[in-house]
């Protein structure tokens, strides 16, 4: 799941290479939002470390 933003960024690079600017920006924005959501979920996750 954490690799999903990077896959979306790779799709954005591929779309830019194919000269599809709007699609590339769309993939980039979705990748950025996905990364922020996953970061938010990861930061608020509680670790139960038992010593």
N, C-alpha and C positions, 0 to 999 in steps of 0.2 A: 504494500500500500504506500509505503514511503517513497517508492520509486516512481509513482504515478506522475508527480510534477515534472520529473526529469524526462519521462517519456513524452509528456505534452510539450516540453521545451524542444525536444528533438523533432517533434512534428512541426513545431513552429519554424525551426531552422530548415527543415525539408520544404515546407511551404514557401518560405522566403527564397529558397534556391530555385523553386519552380515558378518564381515571380508572381506568387499569389499573396500580395501584401495584406489584404483584409483578412484572409484566412490565417496568415501568420500571426497577425496581431491578436486575433481571436484565440488561437492556441496559447499564445504567450499570456494573455490575461487570465484564461482559465487555469493555466499552470500556476500563475502567481497566486490566484485566489485559493487554489487547492493547497498550495504550500502553506499559505497563511492559516487555513483551517486546520491542516494536519499539525502545524506547529502549536496552534492554540490548544488542540486536544492533547498533544503530548506534554505541554507545559502544565496543564491542570491535572494530569494524571497523578494519582497518589502512589508512591512507592511504599510497599510494606517490607521494610528491612528488619529482620529479626536477628538480634545478636544473641 
